[in-house]
Structures are given as structure tokens and as C-alpha cells.
Amino acid sequence: MIEKAIERLKNTKSLLVITGAGISAESGIPTFRGADGLWQNYRAEELATPWAFDRDPVTVWKWYDWRRGIISKAEPNKGHVAIKGFEEKFENFFLITQNVDGLHGRTGIKNMVEIHGNLWRVRCTKENKTFMLLDHPLKEIPPLCECGGILRPDVVWFGESIPYEYLEKAYSAINSCDTLIVAGTSGVVYPVASFPQMVKDNGGFIIEVNIEATPISQIADISLFGASGDILPSLLKGLEG
């Protein structure tokens, strides 16, 4: 099956890659779901909301400071590096990542949208301006803007809409790609879960790379099961061969 996927990629003019938590899990970052998503008996769904932040910004920021600590020790893995390799290979390339850890950016990738935001970037709740805040641990919790406003992580929380400019970039890539690689995502979080079907409806070819079968498997043209850190470099190597 991998040979068939390589053959397809050799005939691809415009490549889109979508990644999720699975690719970051291979760098040692816990996924948002299940037992490893727990922090001090809170579930992620209880903390990653605008209501939780309005009610208790200190607790929410303590959780994000903990997560930033884990991520600061992580490095981009072979899967991340291979995706950067795809960007160098294809004239028309775009990455949509659901991950907020910034690991893709650390490979130097340019053509991407972090559709759920980036937890190293903050937004002022008073003036709405955004900027990077790389301190870890944070010097104060909650961190404050120079204007005195409370800063929040510049991520999309449960109950919030994805910013229009992020969606615009994503839809543009969906409409122009002829091949999609989906890696490390279960295909259950919307609206990203609908993106593979949109590619399919446009006549695109779908290559799935996941540890096990997912809802995406039902529409994928090829499903490659295993670690993205093994499979993606193999696809890239096949392209170069």
C-alpha cells in the first residue's frame, strides 16, 4: 500500500496535509482526551472554555503553564520533519494542524495554519492584540498585558468559533489540493473532521496515516496504519527515490 501512496504523491501537483494530536503524542505530548488529559482531576473540557476562564483565570492559566512546561521539553519528531520535507518537495503545499503546541513551526514550515491557535501566543482580553509569550514558568498568573488587561492563550476553546481568516486559508487549500495526507487525527473534532470529505467531494485523493482505523478510514483511498514518525519519512524517501 505504501508503494501505491508514493506513486500517487509522485503524480500530485498540490498537496494538503492535516495533522492532529497523534503526531504530537509521538513527541511525548499527552493527547487532549482520555486519562492522560486529566490535570488535578479536571478534564480538558472543563478548563478550555471561555466560561472557565472568566470564572477562574488563575486555575486555567496554571493548567496552561503545566502544559507549556511539558511542551517546552518536547522536540519535533520524524513525522514533523517529514512534513517540512513535503513542503520543500511540492510547489503547492499547505498544512492544516489542529495542534496548539507550535512543534510544526519549529521545523521552519511556512505554509500552514494552526487552526486551533498556538498556546505560546497570547491575546489581550482588553485590547485584543496578540503576541508571543515564551516565558516558562510564567512570571505571574494570570499574566497581564502592559495595558493592564488579563492575557489569555490565543487558542480556540470549546464553545468558540474558529477565526474566519484561519478557515479562509483552510478552505482555499482544500479547494486547490488534489491529494490529502491526514496524519494523527481521529477525525471527530469539527469542523476539521469535515475537511477530508470536502476534499473527496472535490475529486481529491486521500491518504490516511493513523495508528488504527478511524472514521476517516471509510473515505480514505489508502489507509496506512502505524506511527506517523515511521510512515511519513518513508513516503518522503519514496518521493526522493
N, C-alpha and C positions, 0 to 999 in steps of 0.2 A: 504493500500500500504506500510505503514511503516513496518508492520509485515513481509511482503514479502522481503523487503530490509534487515531487521535484519536477516531473515533466510538465505538469500544469504551471508551476511557477516559472519555468523557462519560457513559457508562452504567454506570460502575464505582462500586460502593459501598465496596469495601475493596481497597486497592492494596498489593501487596508488591513491593519492588524487591530484586534480588540483584545485587551488583557483585563484580567480580574485578580482577585486575591490569591488565587492558586500560584501565580508566578512569584508573588512576594513571599508566600509561605516557604518557598524553596530557599529564600534568603533568611529564614528564621523569624519572619514576622507573623504573629498569630493572625488567623482569619477573624473576621468580624462576627462570625457565627459560631454556635456551639459552645462547649465548655471552655475552650481557650479564649472566648470572647468576654469571659467574666472578669470583672475587676471589683474587688471588695464587695462581692455579692451583687453588684449592679450588672445588668445586661447592657450591651451597647445601645440597644433600642431605647433604654431609659435615660441615657446620657446624651446621645447625639440628636437632640431635638432643641428647637428654639425655646420651647416652654421650660425645659430643664435648665437651660442657660439663663433665662430671665429669672427663674426662681432661685437658682443656686449656682452662680458663675464660678464660685471657688471650687466646688466639687467637680464640675465639668472640666475646669482647667487643670485640676490635679490629675484627672484621668488622661487628658491630652498630654500633660507633661510626662506622665508614665509611658504613654505610647511613643512620644518623641524620643524618650530615653532608649527604648527598645530599637526603634528605627535608626537612631544615631549610630548604633553598633553594627547595623546591617550593611552589606555591600551588594551592589548589583550582581546578579548571578549570570551564569552562561546563557540563560534564556533572554535576559535583558540585553546582554551584549550582542546576541544573535539578531535581535530586533533592530538594534543600531546598524548591524551589518546589512540588513534588508534595506534600510533607508539609503545606505551608500550604493546598493546594487540597483535600486529602482528609481528612475527619474520621477515617476509619480508614486509617492508613498505617503501614507498617513497612519498615525497611531491614535486610537481612542483608548485611554486607560481609565478604569474605574478606581484605580489605586490612588490614595492620597499621600503616599509615603515619599514621593519625589525620586524614587530609585531610577526610573526611566530617564529623568532629566540628568541624572549624574553620569549617564553614559554619553552625554553630549547630543542626544537626539533633539532635532529641531522641529520636525513636522508632526506635532501631536497636540491633543487637547486632553488635559486632566479633567474629565467630565464631572467628577465629584469634588474637584478642588485640590488643594495642597495644604497639609497641616503645618508646613513650615511658613506658610503665608498667613497673614492676619488681616482682619478688616476692622476698622474703627466703627463702633456702633453709633457714633455721633456724626462723623463727617463722611463715613462710607469709603474712605480711601483705603487702599490695600498696599502692603509692603511685606517683605520677608523678615521674619524674626527667628534667627537661628540659635538663640540662647538656649542652652540646656545644661543644668536645670534652669527654669525661669527664675529671674531675679525677684519678681513679685508675682503673686497670684491673687486676683486676676491681673494680667499685665495691662498697663494703661498707655494710651496714646499721649503724645506730647500736648494734645489739646485737652486732656483730662478724661476723654471718653474711654469706656472699657473696650478693650480689644477682644475680638472673637476669632476662632480659627476660620480661615477662608475656605470652608468646606460646605458641601451641600448636606444638610441634616435631614433626617426623616421629617416629612411634612413640608419640606421646602421644594421649590421648583428649581430645576437646573437652569442657570443663566442662559438667556436667549443666544448670546454670542457663542457659547460653548456648543449649543445644539446646532446652530447655523454651520459651524465648522464640521461637526459630525455628519450632518445631512449632506453637505457638499461632498464629503469623502465617500459616503455611502452611494451617492448617485453617480460618482465618477469611477468607482473601482470595478474591475472585472473579476478579481479574486479577493477573498476574505480569509484571513487566518484568525481563528478565535482561540485564545490560549488562556487556560487557568481561570475560566469563569463558568459558573453553573448555569447561567442563562435564566435566572429567576428575578433579578432586580430590574425593574422598569425605570426609564424607557429603554435602557441599553439592551435588555432581553429581546426587544422587538427588532433590533438592528439587523441580526442575521436574516430574519425573514424578509426584511426590506431589500437586502442585497439579493436574496433569492428571487424575489418578485421582479427585480431589475435584470434578471438573467445571469447574475453573478455565480461564481463557483465558491463553495465553502469548504475549507479545511479546518477541522476541529482538532485541537491538541488539549487533551484533558486526562487526568488520572483515571477517570471512569466515565461511563456513559452519563449524559445529561440531556435535558430537553432539546438541546441544540443537535444532538446526535440524530434526531428524527429527520432533520432537514439538511444535515451536512452531506456533501458529496463524498468526502473522505473523513473518517474519524481515526485519529492516531492516539492510542491510549498509552500514557506513560508521563514521565516528568518533562515539563516544557524545557528544562535545562539540558535534557538529553536530546529531545526531538528537534527543537528549533535549530540548534547548531548543526544537526545532521541535514536538515533541509537547506541551510545556508551553504554547507560544504558541497552538497549535491549541485547547487546552482553554480558553484565556482569550479566544479569538476568538468 
